[in-house]
Amino acid sequence: MPHWPALDGLRGLAVMAVMAYHLGHLSGGFLGVDLFFVLSGFLITSLLVREGDDRGRIDLRRFWVRRARRLLPALAATLVAVVVAARLFLDHGRLPSLRTDALATAAYIANWRFATQPQAGYFSADPSPLRHTWSLAIEEQYYLLWPLIVLGAVIVARRRGTAVATVVGAVAAIGAVASAGWMASRAGAWDIDRLYLGTDTRVAAPLVGALLACVLHRRRRRPASGLTASAHDSDLFSLTATIVGGLALGALSVAVVVVSATDGWLYRGGFVLAAAVGAGAVVGGVLGGEGPVGRLLALAPLRWVGERSYGLYLYSWPIQIMGRAQGLDRIGLSLVTVGISVAVAAASFRWLEMPVRRGTLSAPGQRPAKISGRRPEGLVARTAVAAFVVVVIGAVVIGTVTRARPDPLAVRTDEQLQRNALRPAVTVPSTTSGRRTPGAPVSPVRVLIVGDSIGYTLGEYAPGGLPDVAAVDSRALPGCSLLVSGTRPDAAVEAGSPETYDDCEQPVADADRLGLDGQPDVVLLVTGAWERSDHERGGDTVGPGDEGWTTDIQALLDERIDRLSATGARVALWADPCGADSEVRRRQEWFNEEVLRPVDDQRDEAFVVDATDVVCAGAEARADIDDVGDPRPDDGQHWSEEGAAWLWRSWLGPELRRGVAESDPGPVDGG
């Protein structure tokens, strides 16, 4: 492939802009991706047009093999590393969705995956660690189809006696205009994810690069080989290219600071304008000669970054996501992300990417050692592709399997829900008789558990013989909570949940009614997991922090408390503590502080039970409980049998009994 040192520097600037955007430092840094697209279109088309011009044909097999050797090794390493890291650092409830993301990435269709999943799309609040692979998908689709189009153009050009660059350039120009026009026509009709991520709407940028390659095709050969232009004309052309390149770099510098991805004008011609400006920067790098633009872009540090830009782009975003999950933020997150990304990208370039690209087992700078045979390139390519498929698919599938414990993104069958809700009420233990007399000692309390799958694990694994608890009647229904109508989040549906909450309404009402027939002293209402998710209502996305959503959830909670306290029971509101990552904790804080606490303050019949001091060490969950280890080992939310038993004995039983006592102060037996 043609190589201009200044273009490595341009790649370096592009990847630094994108990394800064991901870290929240440059609002328009995403335009670095468009610069990548222009560079890819320019370089690939330069190679294809030159081959078509010189040989009258294009070796497609050789082209695709070189692309595979260039792209697959680092991508395979990224996918495997992301799956492993997700199991270590992320909420396991995200694994089913991550599996789909990873398989879509491996198939180079990630852009369509995210474009058609707005709740998990590019601009979602809880992004996938593979979100950034959308751009790789568009480039690979371009690499697959564009050489076929160029080959067709070569055939047409030979038959008509026309220059190959002329035909290819005309096709590129028509395609770029069509793509930009299509995006503009759908702006306002489609959401931003679809516009931003669609191949049809974003292919204009690589096609602008392809058009530039065709325009500059005759200028790519150096004067030493016999150009007829005078030295004066050559100097003037170089000066013009330097001016164009300088202005383009200046415009891009301003754009990455002031532009926002939500600016409407971008989708009505702005992206193709950005691509044209990027093409101007390429002109300055390719034709600027020894001018200031060429010298700037050819600086050794910029070239070093540019040569490793693919790895930096691949690795930096997942590293950032894992860092956020560990509570890093702002400058700390930036320093860790950049530092680790540079180290990993450098190692990947030296010991993974370059050896495979060269068809050797040696690092750059060492004497090449061929793998075997007369055609090491073919062997390396076949081996790399086979290893990519086997290792990546196997690692993704195995690494994203979760244990079959109930979770907020799964729901039992309707039959199971009805059977659990309609079983007879628990008989009042013989040690008590009816309602407690006000002022009398508080005997061990009868507990009814309702709510979602977290409550289900607390009730399923409640031990017997608790000194503070006379009986536990668990009627929690996995998948059902305060919400009993409306559309579930996309991630929940992907994990096997029905598309709506509607089937929960009657089972929840039956569970509450029959549970209250058992005359409980206290009802433990476990909610929050579903309510903390983002939802679609009336065409808008609502969730934590949205004023209307908070009001709606508070109203549902008030209604549920009215029903559960009607027979005189107190209602204990479960405040879920120290989630598995910072995003879960942010959503927990919203539910606990904005939904539960105000209700607790306003209603005497309800009180919050918060296990933070028992199960948390700072922001992190404890995983070092004596004889238990991690009490919530699967996903940081659902309790193991040992963990639930420990919690009941050490805290939950006494806490519920104390809550009953506080409703009418009097002696408490044994305490």
C-alpha positions as CSV (number, residue, x, y, z in Angstrom):
1,M,0.0,0.0,0.0
2,P,1.3,3.5,-0.7
3,H,2.8,5.1,2.4
4,W,3.2,8.8,3.2
5,P,4.8,9.4,6.6
6,A,2.7,12.5,7.2
7,L,-0.5,10.4,7.0
8,D,0.7,8.4,10.0
9,G,0.8,11.7,11.9
10,L,-2.7,12.5,10.7
11,R,-3.8,9.1,12.1
12,G,-2.2,10.0,15.4
13,L,-4.1,13.3,15.6
14,A,-7.3,11.5,14.7
15,V,-7.0,8.8,17.4
16,M,-6.0,11.4,20.1
17,A,-9.2,13.4,19.2
18,V,-11.4,10.3,19.5
19,M,-9.8,9.2,22.8
20,A,-10.3,12.8,24.2
21,Y,-13.9,12.7,23.1
22,H,-14.5,9.3,24.8
23,L,-13.0,10.7,28.0
24,G,-15.3,13.8,27.9
25,H,-12.6,16.4,27.0
26,L,-13.4,17.3,23.4
27,S,-17.1,17.6,22.4
28,G,-16.3,17.2,18.7
29,G,-13.5,14.6,19.0
30,F,-15.8,12.1,17.3
31,L,-14.9,13.8,14.0
32,G,-11.6,11.9,14.3
33,V,-13.5,8.8,13.2
34,D,-14.5,10.7,10.0
35,L,-10.9,11.5,9.4
36,F,-10.1,7.8,9.7
37,F,-12.8,7.1,7.2
38,V,-11.3,9.6,4.7
39,L,-7.8,8.2,5.2
40,S,-9.0,4.6,4.7
41,G,-10.9,5.5,1.5
42,F,-7.9,7.4,0.2
43,L,-5.3,4.8,0.9
44,I,-7.4,1.8,-0.2
45,T,-8.5,3.4,-3.4
46,S,-4.9,4.6,-4.2
47,L,-3.8,1.0,-4.0
48,L,-6.7,-0.4,-6.1
49,V,-6.5,2.3,-8.8
50,R,-2.8,2.0,-9.2
51,E,-3.1,-1.8,-9.5
52,G,-6.0,-1.5,-11.9
53,D,-4.1,1.0,-14.0
54,D,-0.8,-0.9,-14.0
55,R,-2.1,-4.5,-14.4
56,G,-5.5,-4.1,-15.8
57,R,-6.9,-6.3,-13.0
58,I,-7.2,-6.4,-9.2
59,D,-6.1,-9.3,-7.1
60,L,-9.0,-9.4,-4.7
61,R,-7.8,-12.4,-2.8
62,R,-4.5,-10.8,-2.0
63,F,-6.2,-7.6,-1.0
64,W,-8.6,-9.3,1.4
65,V,-5.9,-11.5,2.9
66,R,-3.8,-8.4,3.6
67,R,-6.8,-6.7,5.3
68,A,-7.4,-9.8,7.4
69,R,-3.8,-9.9,8.6
70,R,-3.9,-6.2,9.4
71,L,-7.2,-6.2,11.3
72,L,-8.1,-9.5,12.8
73,P,-5.3,-10.2,15.4
74,A,-5.8,-7.1,17.5
75,L,-9.6,-7.4,17.2
76,A,-9.5,-11.0,18.4
77,A,-7.4,-10.0,21.3
78,T,-9.8,-7.2,22.1
79,L,-12.9,-9.4,22.1
80,V,-11.3,-12.0,24.3
81,A,-10.0,-9.4,26.8
82,V,-13.3,-7.6,27.0
83,V,-15.2,-10.8,27.8
84,V,-12.7,-11.7,30.5
85,A,-12.7,-8.2,32.0
86,A,-16.5,-8.0,31.9
87,R,-16.7,-11.1,34.1
88,L,-14.3,-9.5,36.5
89,F,-15.5,-5.9,36.6
90,L,-19.0,-5.5,35.3
91,D,-22.4,-6.5,36.4
92,H,-23.1,-10.1,35.1
93,G,-26.5,-9.0,34.1
94,R,-24.8,-7.2,31.2
95,L,-23.2,-10.4,29.9
96,P,-26.0,-11.6,27.6
97,S,-26.1,-8.3,25.8
98,L,-22.3,-8.2,25.6
99,R,-22.4,-11.7,23.9
100,T,-24.5,-10.2,21.2
101,D,-22.3,-7.2,20.9
102,A,-19.2,-9.3,20.6
103,L,-20.6,-11.7,18.0
104,A,-21.8,-8.7,16.0
105,T,-18.3,-7.2,16.3
106,A,-16.7,-10.4,15.1
107,A,-19.0,-10.5,12.1
108,Y,-18.3,-6.8,11.4
109,I,-21.9,-5.7,11.7
110,A,-21.7,-4.0,15.1
111,N,-22.8,-0.7,13.6
112,W,-26.2,-2.2,12.7
113,R,-26.4,-3.9,16.1
114,F,-26.1,-0.5,17.8
115,A,-28.0,1.4,15.2
116,T,-31.1,-0.8,15.8
117,Q,-30.8,-1.0,19.6
118,P,-31.3,2.6,20.8
119,Q,-31.2,1.6,24.5
120,A,-27.8,0.1,23.9
121,G,-26.7,2.4,21.1
122,Y,-23.8,4.8,20.7
123,F,-25.4,7.5,22.8
124,S,-26.9,5.4,25.6
125,A,-26.2,6.2,29.2
126,D,-24.9,2.7,29.9
127,P,-22.7,2.0,26.8
128,S,-21.3,-1.3,25.7
129,P,-17.5,-1.8,26.1
130,L,-17.6,-2.7,22.4
131,R,-19.6,0.4,21.3
132,H,-16.7,1.8,19.4
133,T,-16.4,-1.2,17.0
134,W,-19.2,0.3,14.9
135,S,-16.7,2.2,12.9
136,L,-14.6,-0.9,12.3
137,A,-17.7,-2.6,10.9
138,I,-18.3,0.2,8.4
139,E,-14.7,0.2,7.3
140,E,-14.8,-3.6,6.8
141,Q,-18.0,-3.5,4.9
142,Y,-16.3,-0.9,2.7
143,Y,-13.2,-3.1,2.3
144,L,-15.5,-5.9,1.2
145,L,-17.6,-4.1,-1.3
146,W,-15.5,-1.3,-2.7
147,P,-12.8,-3.4,-4.3
148,L,-15.6,-5.2,-6.2
149,I,-16.9,-1.9,-7.4
150,V,-13.4,-0.7,-8.4
151,L,-12.9,-4.0,-10.3
152,G,-16.1,-3.4,-12.2
153,A,-14.8,0.2,-13.0
154,V,-11.5,-1.2,-14.2
155,I,-13.4,-3.5,-16.6
156,V,-15.5,-0.6,-17.9
157,A,-12.5,1.7,-18.2
158,R,-10.6,-0.9,-20.3
159,R,-13.5,-1.5,-22.6
160,R,-14.1,2.2,-23.2
161,G,-10.5,3.3,-23.3
162,T,-11.0,5.6,-20.3
163,A,-8.7,6.2,-17.4
164,V,-9.4,3.9,-14.4
165,A,-9.2,6.9,-12.0
166,T,-11.8,8.8,-14.0
167,V,-14.4,6.0,-13.8
168,V,-13.7,5.2,-10.1
169,G,-13.8,8.9,-9.2
170,A,-17.1,9.3,-10.9
171,V,-18.6,6.4,-9.0
172,A,-17.1,7.7,-5.7
173,A,-18.5,11.2,-6.2
174,I,-22.0,9.8,-7.0
175,G,-21.9,7.5,-4.0
176,A,-20.8,10.3,-1.6
177,V,-23.5,12.7,-2.8
178,A,-26.1,9.9,-2.6
179,S,-25.1,8.9,1.0
180,A,-25.0,12.5,2.2
181,G,-28.3,13.3,0.6
182,W,-29.9,10.1,2.1
183,M,-28.7,11.1,5.6
184,A,-30.1,14.7,5.1
185,S,-33.4,13.3,3.9
186,R,-33.8,11.1,7.0
187,A,-32.6,13.6,9.5
188,G,-35.6,14.3,11.8
189,A,-37.3,11.0,10.8
190,W,-34.7,8.7,12.3
191,D,-33.0,8.9,15.6
192,I,-29.4,9.9,16.0
193,D,-28.1,6.4,16.5
194,R,-29.5,5.2,13.2
195,L,-28.2,8.3,11.3
196,Y,-24.8,8.2,13.0
197,L,-24.1,4.4,12.8
198,G,-25.7,3.3,9.5
199,T,-23.4,2.3,6.7
200,D,-25.7,3.9,4.2
201,T,-25.5,7.3,5.9
202,R,-21.8,7.3,6.8
203,V,-20.2,5.8,3.7
204,A,-19.8,9.3,2.3
205,A,-16.6,9.9,4.2
206,P,-14.6,6.9,2.8
207,L,-16.0,7.8,-0.6
208,V,-14.7,11.3,-0.3
209,G,-11.3,9.8,0.4
210,A,-11.7,7.6,-2.6
211,L,-12.5,10.6,-4.8
212,L,-9.4,12.4,-3.6
213,A,-7.3,9.3,-4.4
214,C,-8.6,9.4,-8.0
215,V,-8.1,13.2,-8.3
216,L,-4.5,12.9,-7.1
217,H,-3.6,9.6,-8.9
218,R,-1.3,11.3,-11.5
219,R,0.4,13.4,-8.8
220,R,1.3,10.4,-6.6
221,R,4.4,9.6,-8.7
222,R,7.4,11.7,-7.6
223,P,9.1,14.2,-10.0
224,A,12.3,12.1,-10.1
225,S,10.6,9.6,-12.4
226,G,10.0,12.1,-15.1
227,L,7.1,14.5,-14.6
228,T,7.0,17.2,-17.2
229,A,5.9,20.0,-14.9
230,S,8.4,22.7,-14.3
231,A,10.1,23.1,-10.9
232,H,8.2,26.4,-10.5
233,D,4.8,24.7,-11.1
234,S,5.8,21.9,-8.7
235,D,6.7,24.4,-6.0
236,L,3.5,26.3,-6.6
237,F,1.5,23.1,-6.3
238,S,3.2,22.2,-3.1
239,L,2.6,25.7,-1.7
240,T,-1.1,25.4,-2.6
241,A,-1.3,22.0,-1.0
242,T,0.4,23.3,2.2
243,I,-2.1,26.2,2.4
244,V,-5.1,23.9,1.9
245,G,-3.7,21.4,4.4
246,G,-3.0,24.2,7.0
247,L,-6.5,25.6,6.6
248,A,-8.0,22.1,6.9
249,L,-6.1,21.3,10.1
250,G,-7.1,24.6,11.6
251,A,-10.8,24.0,10.8
252,L,-10.6,20.5,12.3
253,S,-8.9,21.9,15.4
254,V,-11.8,24.3,15.9
255,A,-14.5,21.7,15.1
256,V,-13.3,19.1,17.7
257,V,-13.7,21.8,20.4
258,V,-17.0,23.4,19.5
259,V,-19.0,20.8,17.5
260,S,-21.4,18.4,19.3
261,A,-22.7,15.1,18.0
262,T,-26.3,16.3,18.6
263,D,-25.9,19.3,16.3
264,G,-28.6,19.0,13.7
265,W,-26.6,20.5,10.9
266,L,-24.2,17.6,11.0
267,Y,-26.9,15.3,9.7
268,R,-27.9,17.7,7.0
269,G,-24.6,17.9,5.2
270,G,-22.2,18.6,8.1
271,F,-20.6,15.2,8.0
272,V,-19.8,15.3,4.3
273,L,-18.4,18.8,4.9
274,A,-16.2,17.4,7.7
275,A,-15.0,14.7,5.3
276,A,-14.1,17.3,2.7
277,V,-12.1,19.2,5.3
278,G,-10.4,15.9,6.3
279,A,-9.6,15.4,2.6
280,G,-7.9,18.9,2.6
281,A,-5.7,17.7,5.5
282,V,-4.7,14.7,3.5
283,V,-3.8,16.9,0.6
284,G,-1.5,18.9,2.9
285,G,0.1,15.7,4.1
286,V,0.6,14.0,0.7
287,L,1.5,17.0,-1.5
288,G,2.8,19.5,1.0
289,G,6.3,18.2,0.5
290,E,8.7,19.8,3.0
291,G,6.3,22.5,3.9
292,P,5.2,23.2,7.5
293,V,2.1,21.0,7.3
294,G,4.1,18.0,6.0
295,R,6.8,18.6,8.6
296,L,4.3,18.9,11.4
297,L,2.5,15.7,10.5
298,A,5.8,13.8,10.0
299,L,7.0,14.5,13.6
300,A,8.2,11.3,15.2
301,P,5.9,11.3,18.2
302,L,2.8,11.8,16.0
303,R,4.0,9.1,13.6
304,W,4.6,6.8,16.5
305,V,1.0,7.3,17.8
306,G,-0.4,7.0,14.2
307,E,1.3,3.7,13.6
308,R,-0.3,2.3,16.7
309,S,-3.6,4.1,16.2
310,Y,-5.6,1.0,15.4
311,G,-4.6,-0.6,18.7
312,L,-5.1,2.6,20.6
313,Y,-8.6,3.0,19.2
314,L,-9.5,-0.7,19.9
315,Y,-8.1,-0.9,23.4
316,S,-8.8,2.5,25.0
317,W,-12.6,2.4,25.1
318,P,-12.9,-1.0,26.9
319,I,-10.2,0.1,29.3
320,Q,-12.2,3.3,30.0
321,I,-15.4,1.3,30.7
322,M,-13.6,-1.1,33.1
323,G,-12.0,1.9,34.8
324,R,-15.4,3.5,35.3
325,A,-16.7,0.3,36.8
326,Q,-14.0,0.5,39.4
327,G,-15.1,4.0,40.4
328,L,-12.5,6.0,38.5
329,D,-13.6,9.4,37.1
330,R,-12.3,12.6,35.5
331,I,-8.5,13.1,35.6
332,G,-7.9,9.8,37.3
333,L,-9.8,7.9,34.7
334,S,-8.1,9.8,31.9
335,L,-4.6,9.1,33.2
336,V,-5.3,5.4,33.7
337,T,-7.0,5.0,30.4
338,V,-4.3,6.8,28.4
339,G,-1.4,5.1,30.3
340,I,-2.7,1.6,30.0
341,S,-3.9,2.0,26.4
342,V,-0.5,3.3,25.2
343,A,1.3,0.4,26.9
344,V,-1.1,-2.3,25.6
345,A,-1.2,-0.8,22.1
346,A,2.6,-0.7,21.9
347,A,2.9,-4.3,23.1
348,S,0.2,-5.4,20.6
349,F,1.8,-3.6,17.7
350,R,5.3,-5.1,18.5
351,W,4.4,-8.7,19.4
352,L,1.0,-9.3,17.7
353,E,0.1,-7.1,14.9
354,M,3.4,-6.6,13.1
355,P,4.5,-10.3,13.2
356,V,1.2,-11.4,11.7
357,R,1.2,-8.6,9.2
358,R,4.7,-9.5,8.0
359,G,4.0,-13.2,8.0
360,T,6.8,-13.8,10.5
361,L,7.2,-14.8,14.1
362,S,9.6,-11.9,14.8
363,A,9.0,-8.4,16.1
364,P,9.8,-5.3,14.1
365,G,13.6,-4.7,13.9
366,Q,14.4,-8.4,14.2
367,R,15.5,-10.7,11.5
368,P,12.4,-12.2,10.0
369,A,11.8,-15.9,10.6
370,K,9.4,-17.4,8.1
371,I,6.8,-19.7,9.6
372,S,7.2,-22.5,7.0
373,G,6.7,-23.4,3.3
374,R,7.0,-21.3,0.2
375,R,4.1,-19.1,0.9
376,P,4.2,-18.0,4.5
377,E,1.7,-15.2,3.8
378,G,-1.1,-17.7,2.9
379,L,-0.3,-19.9,5.9
380,V,-0.3,-17.0,8.3
381,A,-3.6,-15.6,6.9
382,R,-5.3,-19.0,7.1
383,T,-4.0,-19.6,10.6
384,A,-5.0,-16.2,11.8
385,V,-8.5,-16.4,10.4
386,A,-9.0,-19.9,11.8
387,A,-7.7,-18.9,15.2
388,F,-9.8,-15.8,15.2
389,V,-13.0,-17.7,14.6
390,V,-12.3,-20.6,17.0
391,V,-10.8,-18.6,19.9
392,V,-13.1,-15.5,19.7
393,I,-16.4,-17.3,19.2
394,G,-15.5,-19.9,21.9
395,A,-14.4,-17.2,24.4
396,V,-17.4,-15.0,23.8
397,V,-19.9,-17.8,24.2
398,I,-18.3,-19.4,27.2
399,G,-17.3,-16.2,28.8
400,T,-20.8,-14.6,28.7
401,V,-22.7,-17.6,30.1
402,T,-24.3,-16.8,33.4
403,R,-25.6,-19.2,36.1
404,A,-29.4,-19.8,36.0
405,R,-30.0,-17.9,39.2
406,P,-33.0,-15.5,39.0
407,D,-32.1,-12.0,38.0
408,P,-33.8,-8.7,37.2
409,L,-33.5,-9.4,33.5
410,A,-35.2,-12.8,33.5
411,V,-38.8,-13.8,34.4
412,R,-40.4,-17.2,35.2
413,T,-43.2,-18.5,33.0
414,D,-46.7,-17.3,33.5
415,E,-47.7,-20.7,34.9
416,Q,-44.9,-20.5,37.5
417,L,-46.0,-16.9,38.4
418,Q,-49.6,-17.9,38.9
419,R,-48.7,-21.0,40.9
420,N,-46.5,-19.1,43.3
421,A,-49.1,-16.3,43.7
422,L,-52.1,-18.5,44.2
423,R,-50.7,-21.0,46.8
424,P,-52.5,-20.9,50.1
425,A,-51.6,-18.3,52.8
426,V,-49.1,-19.3,55.4
427,T,-50.8,-20.4,58.6
428,V,-50.2,-18.2,61.6
429,P,-47.7,-19.9,63.9
430,S,-49.1,-21.3,67.1
431,T,-46.7,-19.1,69.2
432,T,-48.7,-16.0,68.3
433,S,-52.4,-15.2,68.2
434,G,-53.7,-12.6,65.9
435,R,-52.5,-9.0,66.0
436,R,-50.0,-7.7,68.6
437,T,-51.5,-5.7,71.4
438,P,-50.2,-2.2,71.5
439,G,-47.5,-1.7,74.1
440,A,-47.0,-5.5,74.5
441,P,-43.6,-7.1,74.0
442,V,-42.7,-7.7,70.3
443,S,-42.6,-11.4,69.7
444,P,-40.7,-12.8,66.7
445,V,-42.4,-11.3,63.7
446,R,-44.1,-12.8,60.7
447,V,-42.6,-11.6,57.5
448,L,-44.2,-11.4,54.0
449,I,-41.7,-10.9,51.1
450,V,-43.0,-9.4,47.9
451,G,-41.1,-7.8,45.0
452,D,-38.7,-8.9,42.4
453,S,-36.0,-11.6,42.0
454,I,-33.7,-10.1,44.6
455,G,-36.5,-10.5,47.1
456,Y,-37.0,-14.0,45.7
457,T,-33.5,-15.0,46.6
458,L,-33.9,-13.5,50.1
459,G,-37.1,-15.5,50.7
460,E,-36.0,-18.7,49.0
461,Y,-32.9,-19.0,51.1
462,A,-34.3,-17.6,54.4
463,P,-33.1,-20.0,57.2
464,G,-35.3,-21.5,59.8
465,G,-34.9,-21.1,63.6
466,L,-34.4,-17.3,63.5
467,P,-34.9,-15.8,67.0
468,D,-36.4,-12.6,65.6
469,V,-38.6,-14.1,62.8
470,A,-41.5,-16.5,63.4
471,A,-42.3,-17.2,59.8
472,V,-41.3,-16.1,56.3
473,D,-43.8,-16.2,53.5
474,S,-42.0,-15.5,50.2
475,R,-44.2,-14.4,47.3
476,A,-41.6,-12.3,45.4
477,L,-42.0,-12.8,41.6
478,P,-38.8,-12.6,39.5
479,G,-39.3,-10.1,36.8
480,C,-42.2,-8.3,38.5
481,S,-41.9,-5.3,40.7
482,L,-43.7,-1.9,41.0
483,L,-44.1,-1.7,37.2
484,V,-47.0,-3.8,36.0
485,S,-47.6,-2.2,32.6
486,G,-45.4,-0.8,29.8
487,T,-42.4,-1.8,27.8
488,R,-39.4,-3.5,29.2
489,P,-35.8,-2.3,28.4
490,D,-34.3,-3.9,25.3
491,A,-31.5,-5.5,27.4
492,A,-34.2,-7.3,29.4
493,V,-35.9,-8.7,26.3
494,E,-32.5,-9.9,25.0
495,A,-32.0,-11.8,28.2
496,G,-35.2,-13.7,27.8
497,S,-37.8,-11.4,29.3
498,P,-41.2,-10.8,27.7
499,E,-41.5,-7.4,26.0
500,T,-44.0,-5.9,28.4
501,Y,-44.8,-5.9,32.1
502,D,-48.5,-6.6,31.5
503,D,-48.4,-10.3,32.6
504,C,-47.2,-9.2,36.1
505,E,-50.3,-7.3,37.1
506,Q,-52.6,-10.1,38.2
507,P,-49.9,-12.4,39.7
508,V,-48.6,-9.4,41.8
509,A,-52.1,-8.5,43.0
510,D,-52.8,-12.2,43.9
511,A,-49.5,-12.5,45.7
512,D,-50.1,-9.4,47.8
513,R,-53.7,-10.4,48.6
514,L,-52.9,-14.0,49.7
515,G,-49.8,-13.0,51.5
516,L,-51.7,-10.5,53.6
517,D,-54.2,-13.3,54.5
518,G,-51.4,-14.7,56.6
519,Q,-51.6,-11.7,58.9
520,P,-47.9,-10.6,58.6
521,D,-46.4,-8.2,61.0
522,V,-44.1,-6.7,58.4
523,V,-44.0,-6.8,54.6
524,L,-40.5,-6.6,53.0
525,L,-41.0,-4.9,49.6
526,V,-38.0,-5.5,47.4
527,T,-38.0,-3.3,44.3
528,G,-35.7,-1.0,42.3
529,A,-33.9,-3.2,39.8
530,W,-36.5,-2.8,37.1
531,E,-37.4,0.8,38.0
532,R,-33.7,1.8,37.7
533,S,-33.6,0.7,34.0
534,D,-34.2,3.1,31.1
535,H,-37.6,2.8,29.5
536,E,-39.5,4.0,26.4
537,R,-42.7,5.9,27.2
538,G,-44.5,8.0,24.6
539,G,-41.5,7.9,22.2
540,D,-39.2,9.3,24.9
541,T,-36.5,7.5,26.9
542,V,-37.1,7.9,30.6
543,G,-35.2,6.7,33.6
544,P,-33.2,7.7,36.7
545,G,-33.0,11.4,37.2
546,D,-35.9,12.1,34.9
547,E,-38.4,14.2,37.0
548,G,-41.5,12.6,35.5
549,W,-40.1,9.1,35.9
550,T,-39.3,9.7,39.6
551,T,-42.9,11.0,40.2
552,D,-44.4,8.0,38.4
553,I,-42.4,5.5,40.4
554,Q,-43.2,7.3,43.7
555,A,-46.9,7.1,42.8
556,L,-46.7,3.4,42.1
557,L,-44.8,2.9,45.4
558,D,-47.4,4.8,47.4
559,E,-50.2,2.7,45.8
560,R,-48.4,-0.5,46.7
561,I,-47.8,0.6,50.3
562,D,-51.5,1.4,50.6
563,R,-52.4,-2.1,49.6
564,L,-49.7,-3.8,51.7
565,S,-50.4,-1.8,54.9
566,A,-54.2,-2.1,54.7
567,T,-54.3,-5.0,57.3
568,G,-52.0,-3.2,59.7
569,A,-48.6,-4.5,58.6
570,R,-45.6,-2.2,58.4
571,V,-43.9,-2.1,55.0
572,A,-40.1,-2.4,55.0
573,L,-38.7,-0.8,51.8
574,W,-35.6,-2.5,50.6
575,A,-32.7,-0.1,49.7
576,D,-30.4,-2.1,47.4
577,P,-26.8,-1.4,48.5
578,C,-23.4,-1.1,46.8
579,G,-24.0,-2.3,43.2
580,A,-21.4,-4.1,41.0
581,D,-20.2,-1.0,39.2
582,S,-20.4,2.8,39.3
583,E,-23.3,3.0,36.9
584,V,-25.4,0.6,39.0
585,R,-24.5,2.5,42.1
586,R,-25.6,5.8,40.5
587,R,-29.0,4.3,39.7
588,Q,-29.3,2.7,43.1
589,E,-28.6,6.1,44.7
590,W,-31.4,7.7,42.7
591,F,-33.9,5.0,43.7
592,N,-32.9,4.9,47.4
593,E,-32.6,8.7,47.9
594,E,-35.2,10.1,45.4
595,V,-37.9,7.4,45.6
596,L,-37.6,5.5,48.9
597,R,-36.5,8.2,51.4
598,P,-39.2,10.7,50.6
599,V,-41.9,8.0,51.1
600,D,-40.3,6.9,54.3
601,D,-40.3,10.5,55.6
602,Q,-43.9,11.0,54.7
603,R,-45.5,7.7,55.7
604,D,-45.6,6.2,59.2
605,E,-46.5,2.8,58.0
606,A,-43.3,2.5,55.9
607,F,-39.6,2.4,56.8
608,V,-36.4,1.9,54.8
609,V,-34.1,-1.1,55.5
610,D,-30.6,-0.3,54.3
611,A,-27.9,-2.9,54.6
612,T,-25.1,-0.6,53.4
613,D,-23.2,-0.7,56.7
614,V,-23.4,-4.4,56.8
615,V,-22.6,-5.5,53.3
616,C,-20.5,-2.6,51.9
617,A,-17.0,-1.4,52.5
618,G,-17.1,2.1,51.2
619,A,-18.6,2.0,47.7
620,E,-17.6,-1.6,47.1
621,A,-19.5,-4.7,48.2
622,R,-17.8,-6.9,50.8
623,A,-16.7,-10.2,49.4
624,D,-14.9,-11.4,52.6
625,I,-17.7,-12.4,55.0
626,D,-16.5,-15.2,57.4
627,D,-17.7,-18.6,56.3
628,V,-19.5,-17.0,53.4
629,G,-17.1,-15.1,51.2
630,D,-19.1,-13.1,48.7
631,P,-22.8,-13.1,49.7
632,R,-23.9,-12.0,46.2
633,P,-21.4,-13.8,44.0
634,D,-23.2,-14.1,40.7
635,D,-23.9,-10.5,39.7
636,G,-23.6,-8.4,42.8
637,Q,-27.4,-8.3,43.3
638,H,-28.8,-11.7,44.0
639,W,-28.1,-13.5,47.3
640,S,-26.5,-16.9,47.5
641,E,-28.0,-19.5,49.9
642,E,-25.1,-18.9,52.4
643,G,-25.2,-15.1,51.9
644,A,-29.0,-14.9,52.5
645,A,-28.7,-17.0,55.6
646,W,-25.9,-14.8,57.0
647,L,-27.8,-11.6,56.2
648,W,-31.0,-12.9,58.0
649,R,-29.2,-14.0,61.1
650,S,-26.8,-11.0,61.4
651,W,-29.0,-8.1,60.4
652,L,-32.2,-8.5,58.4
653,G,-34.2,-10.5,61.0
654,P,-33.4,-8.1,63.9
655,E,-33.9,-5.1,61.6
656,L,-37.4,-6.2,60.6
657,R,-38.4,-6.9,64.2
658,R,-37.1,-3.5,65.3
659,G,-39.1,-1.8,62.5
660,V,-42.3,-3.4,63.9
661,A,-41.4,-2.3,67.4
662,E,-40.9,1.3,66.3
663,S,-44.5,1.5,65.1
664,D,-45.7,1.2,68.6
665,P,-42.8,1.4,71.1
666,G,-42.9,-1.3,73.8
667,P,-40.7,-4.0,75.2
668,V,-39.0,-6.2,72.7
669,D,-38.5,-9.8,73.8
670,G,-34.8,-10.7,74.0
671,G,-33.6,-7.3,73.0
